[in-house]
Amino acid sequence: MVLEIKNLTKKYNRHKTGLEDYSITLENGILGLLGPNGAGKSTLMKIISTISKPTQGTLFLDGVDIVKSPGHIRKILGYLPQDFGVYPNLNAYEFLSYIAAMKGVGGKGLNQRIELLLEGVNLMADAKRPIGTYSGGMKQRIGIAQALLNDPKVLIFDEPTVGLDPEERVRFRQLISDLADNCIIILSSHIVSDIETIADEVAVMQGGKLITKGSQPDIIKYAENKVFEVLIAPASLPAFKSKYRVIDTARQIDQVRVRYISDLNAIAPSSAPVKVGLEDAYLFLTQNNP
Ligand SMILES: Nc1ncnc2c1ncn2[C@@H]1O[C@H](COP(=O)(O)OP(=O)(O)OP(=O)(O)O)[C@@H](O)[C@H]1O
């Protein structure tokens, strides 16, 4: 499948723009959306899910205009919104059966599919108690399961790992990695490491705009030779922070190890370059595009 998004703009009102002239082309595989609060990640996901209409721009899925024909994507869409709500009195079976009915998914295999999904998100043991008694992470997992009910070909997860413990994060990754060959999967996260372990490609967004999209090695290249480490006295840290863009600090016995972004010709004395990762590149890119 190919999803072609061109010159997408979403204006909520005269003062609020969610997306501005946003163009991106997606094919099967996992795209990680990274961006600070207000970058436009949810706005983009809502427009692709046809929950929200763009002010301008086009979205074509395999050549079909999904703004004009939303039904074309809805029947193959799985969507976990950021503010996913549940019916607290229903148990997991009942809830998934209800969502299946809403999506027009039925047939003989439905119960088996529901069980498979409940196993996939590790909720089998709790499937018969009301969802209202679930923890936040368990509710999130039922949200993940409902998105997968209709065997989707376009899967959109807005902050899917919120509330999941490390073990459940791994389980989530496994669940969606298996689908990525035949599916366009888009997921947003504030946790760079979640995207890092799973995404084939990464799109970095800020202020409603796409800063860049590419494979992880391509994105990481932006920060090469731009990130350094130095040991300084704790008392010098405030002055250091006012001069450099500090990414991270780690307290040593009587010093602080500071990781920071700088041009090579402006680094602090005794600094050493570091091997950069996706988080460094993300911070570098969003810092340079205020
Ligand atoms: N319904 C709305 N009405 C007015 N402005 C909105 C609305 N929804 C989003 N916005 C604004 O659009 C911009 C993009 O918001 P969006 O929720 O898409 O960002 P985000 O990247 O998903 O952020 P977060 O990570 O905080 O969820 C923000 O400035 C936000 O305040």
The ligand as a Gaussian input file, in Angstrom:
#p B3LYP/6-31G(d) Opt

LIG

0 1
 N       -9.093000      20.739000      18.669000
 C       -8.152000      21.662000      18.643000
 N       -8.448000      22.993000      18.671000
 C       -7.491000      23.933000      18.630000
 N       -6.157000      23.651000      18.560000
 C       -5.807000      22.371000      18.547000
 C       -6.768000      21.295000      18.587000
 N       -6.096000      20.111000      18.557000
 C       -4.792000      20.420000      18.488000
 N       -4.611000      21.767000      18.488000
 C       -3.326000      22.486000      18.403000
 O       -2.630000      22.014000      17.251000
 C       -1.235000      21.872000      17.534000
 C       -0.808000      20.420000      17.279000
 O       -1.428000      19.601000      18.261000
 P       -1.305000      18.016000      18.277000
 O       -2.187000      17.508000      19.357000
 O       -1.524000      17.507000      16.907000
 O        0.235000      17.835000      18.659000
 P        1.012000      16.533000      19.172000
 O        2.300000      16.501000      18.455000
 O        0.125000      15.347000      19.057000
 O        1.249000      16.898000      20.690000
 P        1.222000      15.932000      22.003000
 O        2.457000      15.123000      21.917000
 O        1.234000      16.918000      23.124000
 O       -0.044000      15.135000      21.916000
 C       -1.037000      22.325000      18.965000
 O       -0.650000      23.688000      18.952000
 C       -2.413000      22.170000      19.582000
 O       -2.612000      23.092000      20.619000

